[in-house]
Amino acid sequence: MGILNNIINLVACGGSAVLGTGTKGCVPYLKKTKDLWFVVKGFVFDGTRALDKTYTDELQASGKLIVVNGIRTFTDNSGEDQIETLEDGTEQVTTLGLYKFLVQFTNGLYFHAALNSLSSFSQYDVLFVDTAGNILGTEAPNGSLKGFSVGMIQGQKLTFATDTAAQREGLAFQLTERTELDESYVYIQKQTGFDPRVLEGVNQVVLSYVNAPSATDTTLTIKAVSKQSGTPIGGILILTF
């Protein structure tokens, strides 16, 4: 796995590559989006680090990276460019349409609750991970990788199951800076030794006391488990004060 700044927009070319087709070889080409990486607003990846599981685990543990995985449907609801026609018949663009997406999942009720906990405005940036393990983000001022600026993030109402369709959970979000994608994208082709598609996704954690504390206690022992499965997360937490 190479250093992050050394692999930005670096696309490996195979012997059978056809330059310019956009389907294989040398051209950056994003396939269907599989996962979303939400990072805290303005966060810039350390360009001197390898983009590997060690680094991403650190970011997840510190709350800087939230992985939303298992996208079933990805719908582009982007706005259209607004064009004005002048009196002489010439046209000019007055407003650029912004990118807006709706993603749906079939991950269950716990996931629905976790998605709704992300609802916010201008609190996160986002990166896209496709079915081939490629990552799409944008360029930070220092030349490293960052996520696209996001305005609205809104968890969608639950779509109940029917005789012909499964239950679905949804998330809508809008990018606020169109030029970040149109002019300053950063494409990270899947690297040997790290598969971004296998990172653990968003979850909710249930905290409980192992033993009920008393007023004179100077430590608290807390159990953290996954809300979905009850699996312990990080073992027992001991807080001293």
C-alpha positions in Angstrom: 0.0 0.0 0.0 1.5 3.3 -1.1 1.7 6.6 0.7 -1.6 8.5 0.2 -0.2 11.5 -1.6 1.7 9.2 -4.0 -1.4 7.4 -5.2 -3.7 10.3 -5.8 -5.1 10.1 -9.3 -2.5 7.4 -10.1 -4.3 4.8 -12.3 -2.5 1.6 -13.2 -2.5 0.7 -16.9 -2.6 -3.0 -17.9 -1.3 -4.4 -21.1 -4.9 -4.7 -22.5 -5.8 -1.1 -21.5 -7.6 1.0 -24.1 -6.7 4.6 -23.5 -9.7 6.9 -23.5 -12.6 4.4 -23.5 -13.4 5.1 -19.8 -14.0 1.4 -19.3 -10.7 -0.1 -18.3 -7.0 0.7 -17.9 -5.7 4.2 -17.6 -8.9 6.3 -17.2 -10.3 7.0 -13.7 -13.7 5.4 -13.8 -16.1 5.1 -10.9 -18.4 2.1 -10.8 -21.6 1.8 -8.8 -21.3 3.3 -5.4 -21.3 0.6 -2.7 -20.3 2.5 0.5 -20.1 6.1 1.7 -17.4 7.5 4.0 -18.6 10.4 6.1 -15.8 12.4 7.7 -16.1 15.4 10.1 -16.4 18.7 8.2 -13.1 19.9 6.9 -11.2 16.8 7.8 -8.1 16.2 5.6 -6.5 12.8 5.3 -2.8 12.7 6.3 -1.0 12.5 3.0 2.1 11.1 4.6 0.2 8.0 5.9 -0.7 4.9 4.0 -4.4 4.7 3.3 -4.8 1.3 5.0 -6.8 -0.5 7.6 -4.6 0.7 10.4 -5.2 4.3 9.5 -8.9 3.9 8.8 -9.4 2.0 12.1 -7.7 4.9 13.9 -10.1 7.4 12.2 -13.2 5.3 13.1 -12.1 4.9 16.7 -11.6 8.7 17.1 -15.0 9.4 15.5 -13.6 11.1 12.4 -14.8 8.5 10.0 -18.2 6.9 9.7 -18.7 4.2 7.1 -22.2 3.7 5.7 -22.1 0.5 3.8 -24.3 -2.0 1.9 -26.0 0.5 -0.5 -28.7 -1.3 -2.6 -30.0 1.5 -4.7 -28.3 4.8 -5.6 -30.4 7.5 -7.1 -29.1 10.7 -8.6 -31.5 13.6 -7.8 -29.2 16.4 -8.8 -30.6 19.7 -9.7 -30.5 21.0 -13.3 -28.5 24.0 -14.4 -30.7 27.1 -14.7 -30.2 28.9 -18.0 -31.4 32.4 -19.0 -32.2 33.3 -22.6 -31.3 36.9 -23.3 -33.2 39.2 -25.7 -30.8 38.5 -28.6 -31.3 34.8 -28.3 -28.0 33.9 -26.6 -28.1 31.9 -23.4 -26.1 32.0 -20.2 -26.1 29.8 -17.1 -27.5 31.6 -14.1 -27.3 28.8 -11.5 -25.4 25.6 -11.4 -27.4 22.6 -10.3 -26.0 20.9 -7.2 -25.4 17.2 -6.8 -28.0 15.4 -4.6 -28.3 11.7 -4.0 -30.7 9.3 -2.4 -29.3 5.9 -1.2 -31.3 3.0 0.1 -30.4 -0.1 2.2 -31.9 -3.3 3.4 -29.9 -3.5 6.7 -32.7 -3.5 9.3 -34.3 -1.3 12.0 -31.0 -0.7 14.0 -29.5 0.7 10.8 -32.5 2.9 10.2 -32.0 4.4 13.6 -28.2 4.9 13.0 -28.9 6.6 9.6 -31.3 9.1 11.3 -28.6 9.9 13.8 -26.6 11.3 11.0 -29.3 13.9 10.0 -27.6 17.3 10.1 -26.5 20.3 8.0 -22.9 21.1 7.1 -21.5 18.7 9.7 -19.8 16.2 7.4 -17.9 15.7 4.2 -18.4 12.5 2.1 -16.3 10.2 -0.1 -17.6 7.5 -2.4 -16.4 3.9 -2.5 -17.5 1.8 -5.5 -18.1 -1.9 -6.1 -14.5 -2.3 -7.3 -12.9 -0.7 -4.2 -12.0 2.6 -5.8 -12.4 5.8 -3.7 -13.6 9.2 -5.0 -13.0 12.4 -3.0 -11.8 15.9 -3.7 -8.5 17.8 -3.3 -7.7 19.6 0.0 -5.9 23.0 -0.1 -2.7 21.2 0.9 -3.0 18.8 -2.1 -4.1 15.8 0.0 -7.5 14.0 0.1 -10.7 15.2 1.7 -14.4 14.5 1.3 -16.9 16.5 -0.8 -18.6 19.3 1.2 -22.1 18.2 2.3 -25.0 20.4 3.3 -28.1 18.5 4.1 -27.9 14.9 5.3 -31.4 13.5 6.1 -32.4 10.0 7.2 -35.5 9.0 5.2 -38.7 7.5 6.6 -38.7 3.8 6.8 -40.2 2.0 3.7 -42.2 -1.0 5.1 -42.0 -4.4 3.5 -44.8 -5.6 1.2 -45.6 -8.9 -0.5 -43.2 -8.0 -3.4 -40.6 -5.7 -1.8 -38.3 -5.8 1.3 -38.1 -3.2 4.0 -35.8 -0.3 3.0 -33.9 2.4 4.9 -32.8 5.6 3.2 -30.4 8.5 3.4 -30.5 11.7 1.3 -27.6 14.1 1.0 -26.6 17.1 -1.1 -23.1 18.4 -2.1 -22.7 22.1 -1.7 -19.6 22.8 -3.8 -20.1 21.5 -7.3 -16.6 22.4 -8.5 -15.1 20.0 -5.9 -16.2 17.2 -8.2 -16.3 18.9 -11.6 -12.8 20.3 -11.3 -10.9 19.0 -8.3 -11.8 15.3 -7.9 -9.3 12.9 -6.3 -9.5 9.3 -7.4 -7.8 6.5 -5.4 -7.7 3.2 -7.3 -8.0 0.1 -5.2 -4.6 -0.7 -3.8 -3.0 -4.1 -3.1 -3.2 -4.9 0.6 -6.2 -2.7 1.5 -9.9 -3.2 0.5 -12.0 -0.2 1.6 -15.2 -2.2 1.0 -14.6 -4.4 4.1 -14.5 -1.6 6.7 -17.1 -2.0 9.5 -20.1 0.2 8.9 -22.1 2.6 11.1 -23.5 1.1 14.2 -25.1 2.2 17.4 -23.5 1.4 20.8 -25.4 0.6 24.0 -23.6 1.6 27.2 -24.4 0.0 30.6 -22.8 -0.2 34.0 -21.2 -3.5 34.9 -21.9 -2.7 38.5 -24.1 0.1 39.7 -21.8 2.9 41.0 -22.0 4.5 44.5 -21.5 8.1 45.4 -18.0 7.3 46.8 -16.7 5.4 43.7 -13.7 6.9 41.9 -14.0 4.5 38.9 -16.8 3.5 36.6 -16.8 0.2 34.7 -18.9 0.4 31.6 -19.9 -2.3 29.1 -20.2 -1.3 25.4 -22.1 -3.6 23.0 -23.4 -3.3 19.5 -27.1 -2.4 19.5 -27.6 -4.7 16.5 -26.1 -8.0 17.8 -25.1 -7.4 21.4 -21.5 -8.1 20.6 -19.0 -6.4 22.9 -17.2 -3.4 21.4 -13.6 -2.8 22.6 -14.1 -4.9 25.8 -14.9 -3.3 29.1 -14.3 0.4 29.6 -12.9 1.6 32.9 -13.2 5.4 33.7 -11.2 6.9 36.5 -12.0 10.3 37.9 
